[in-house]
């Protein structure tokens, strides 16, 4: 059966990140994408000009509609928009025993803030539920850094795309296990909008298909790199990746 993946995230009117990136990624990775929209954003490659949160009740109704009829094999969580939405998402997911990948979105690629302090403080509950949390460099710092994450017993992938250097270094930390590190040459491009959304939704899709955590991350990283290399060069600033160019992408077969 096709993998049913629910993305709980915000919309990107420019089509490079958020729900739009998730739908494209999940589909290309061989899954069926479902959505629970948390916020509308007016944004393009240059930045975010307006954000309008969806009501918590509507977020809950979207999640319930997907679970009650189609069913869910994996969940990706992205931009949440408000403490009330964080709360209702956590309540709905506590009874859903499937892989959950939480991308703790705080800042857009353009630098715009996508979560306030109160919203970020609610992330603790979601990180405890998640199979994997995927912070980038500034997000990891805002969550207390490696020491705090390890003390909480949270499994997380520290993404190195925002760090300096000729290589991108991603590090997986899972309680009770040695860290696993992936190192790849950095792809020189400004078209990186939606990399975090794409990576997390790809990991969720692979986990829903039965892949191990390390295999899911490896497969997702390969997909992101392919999309970066295929970027169509759109926009004046941080352009979208080339999901559309990967229409013939062959999703890996689960090794689980």
C-alpha positions in Angstrom: 0.0 0.0 0.0 1.2 3.5 -0.7 2.7 5.4 2.2 0.2 7.9 3.7 2.1 11.0 5.0 0.5 13.9 6.8 2.3 17.2 6.6 1.3 19.7 9.3 2.8 23.0 8.2 2.3 26.4 6.8 1.8 27.4 3.2 4.4 29.2 1.0 2.8 31.3 -1.7 6.1 31.2 -3.6 6.0 27.4 -3.8 9.5 26.8 -2.6 8.9 25.7 1.0 6.2 24.7 3.5 3.2 22.6 2.5 4.0 23.0 -1.2 7.5 21.6 -0.9 6.2 18.8 1.3 3.5 17.7 -1.2 6.1 17.6 -4.0 8.6 15.7 -1.9 6.2 13.1 -0.5 4.8 12.5 -4.0 8.2 12.1 -5.6 9.3 9.8 -2.8 6.4 7.5 -3.6 3.9 8.6 -0.9 0.4 10.0 -0.7 0.6 13.5 0.7 -2.1 14.8 3.0 -2.0 18.2 4.7 -3.1 20.1 7.8 -2.5 23.8 7.0 -1.4 25.8 10.0 -0.8 29.2 8.5 -1.0 31.2 5.3 2.1 33.2 4.3 2.6 35.8 1.7 6.2 35.1 0.6 8.6 34.8 -2.3 12.3 34.3 -2.7 13.0 37.7 -1.1 11.1 37.3 2.1 7.8 37.0 4.0 5.5 40.0 3.9 2.5 38.6 5.9 1.5 35.6 8.0 -2.1 34.6 8.9 -2.5 31.6 11.3 -5.3 29.1 10.8 -7.5 28.6 13.8 -6.5 25.8 16.1 -9.9 24.2 15.6 -9.4 24.1 11.9 -6.0 22.6 12.2 -7.4 19.9 14.5 -10.3 19.2 12.0 -7.9 18.8 9.1 -5.8 16.3 11.1 -8.9 14.4 12.2 -10.3 14.2 8.7 -7.1 12.6 7.4 -6.8 10.1 10.3 -10.5 9.1 10.4 -10.8 8.2 6.7 -7.5 7.7 4.8 -5.2 6.9 7.8 -1.7 8.0 8.4 1.6 6.1 8.2 3.9 9.0 9.1 3.8 12.7 10.1 5.9 15.7 9.2 5.5 18.8 11.4 6.8 22.1 10.1 5.7 25.7 10.8 3.0 25.9 13.5 2.4 29.6 14.0 1.1 29.9 17.5 1.2 28.2 21.0 -2.4 27.2 20.6 -1.7 25.3 17.4 1.3 23.6 19.0 -1.0 22.4 21.8 -3.7 21.0 19.5 -1.2 19.3 17.2 0.4 17.6 20.2 -3.0 16.5 21.6 -3.9 14.9 18.2 -0.6 13.2 17.7 -0.2 11.7 21.2 -2.6 8.9 20.3 -1.2 8.4 16.8 1.6 5.7 17.0 3.4 6.4 13.7 6.9 7.9 12.9 6.8 11.7 13.5 9.5 14.0 12.1 9.5 17.5 13.6 11.2 20.3 11.8 11.2 23.1 14.4 10.7 26.0 12.0 11.6 29.3 13.6 13.2 31.4 10.8 12.6 31.4 7.1 15.5 31.1 4.6 15.1 34.9 4.0 15.6 35.6 7.7 11.9 36.3 8.6 10.7 35.1 12.0 8.1 32.3 11.8 7.7 31.5 15.5 7.6 33.6 18.6 9.1 32.8 22.0 5.8 31.4 23.3 5.4 29.1 20.3 9.0 27.9 20.6 8.5 27.1 24.3 5.8 24.7 23.3 8.1 22.7 21.1 9.2 20.6 24.1 6.0 18.5 24.0 6.4 17.9 20.2 10.1 16.9 20.5 9.2 14.4 23.1 6.6 12.8 20.7 8.8 12.9 17.7 10.8 10.1 16.3 13.3 12.7 15.0 13.7 16.5 15.4 15.6 18.3 12.6 17.0 21.6 13.8 19.4 23.7 11.7 22.3 25.7 13.4 20.2 28.6 14.8 17.3 26.4 15.7 19.5 24.0 17.7 21.0 27.0 19.5 17.5 28.3 20.3 16.5 24.9 21.7 19.5 24.9 24.1 22.2 23.3 22.0 23.5 19.8 22.0 23.9 19.6 25.8 20.3 20.5 26.4 18.9 18.2 23.7 20.9 15.2 25.0 19.9 15.9 28.5 16.2 15.8 27.4 16.8 12.4 25.7 15.6 13.7 22.3 16.6 12.1 19.0 17.7 14.9 16.7 19.5 15.5 13.4 21.7 18.6 13.7 21.8 20.0 10.2 24.9 21.8 9.0 23.6 23.6 5.9 23.7 27.0 7.7 27.3 26.4 9.0 30.4 27.7 7.3 32.8 25.6 5.4 33.3 23.7 2.1 31.4 20.7 3.5 27.9 20.1 4.8 28.0 18.1 8.0 24.8 16.6 9.4 24.9 14.7 12.7 22.3 12.3 14.1 22.2 12.0 17.9 20.0 9.2 19.3 19.9 8.5 23.1 21.9 5.3 23.9 23.7 5.3 20.5 26.9 6.7 19.0 26.4 9.7 16.8 26.2 9.1 13.1 27.7 11.8 10.8 27.1 12.5 7.1 29.6 14.7 5.3 29.2 16.0 1.7 30.7 18.7 -0.4 28.7 21.9 -0.2 26.7 22.7 -3.3 27.4 26.3 -4.3 23.9 27.8 -4.9 21.6 30.5 -3.5 18.6 28.4 -4.4 18.2 26.7 -1.0 14.6 27.8 -0.2 12.8 24.8 1.3 15.7 22.5 2.0 14.6 21.9 5.6 11.0 21.2 4.6 12.1 18.9 1.9 14.5 17.0 4.0 12.0 16.4 6.9 9.1 15.4 4.7 11.4 13.0 2.8 12.6 11.4 6.0 9.0 11.0 7.2 8.0 9.3 3.9 10.9 6.8 4.1 10.2 6.1 7.8 6.5 5.5 6.9 7.7 3.0 4.3 9.6 1.0 6.9 13.2 2.3 6.4 15.5 2.5 9.4 16.2 6.0 10.8 19.7 6.1 9.4 18.6 4.8 6.0 15.7 7.3 5.9 18.1 10.2 6.5 20.6 9.0 3.9 17.8 8.7 1.3 16.4 12.1 2.2 19.8 13.8 2.0 20.3 12.3 -1.4 16.9 13.6 -2.6 17.7 17.1 -1.3 21.1 17.2 -3.0 19.5 16.1 -6.3 16.8 18.9 -5.9 19.5 21.5 -5.2 21.4 20.5 -8.3 18.2 20.7 -10.4 17.2 24.2 -9.1 15.5 26.2 -11.9 17.1 29.5 -11.0 13.8 31.3 -10.2 13.5 34.5 -8.1 15.7 37.3 -7.2 17.1 35.9 -3.9 16.8 32.4 -2.2 15.2 30.5 -5.0 13.3 27.2 -4.8 14.9 23.9 -5.4 14.2 21.8 -8.5 11.5 19.3 -7.4 9.8 19.5 -10.7 13.0 18.4 -12.5 12.9 15.2 -10.5 9.6 13.9 -11.9 11.4 10.7 -12.9 13.0 10.3 -9.5 13.2 6.6 -8.4 12.3 6.4 -4.7 14.5 3.9 -2.8 13.1 0.6 -1.9 12.8 0.1 1.8 15.7 -1.9 3.3 13.7 -2.6 6.5 
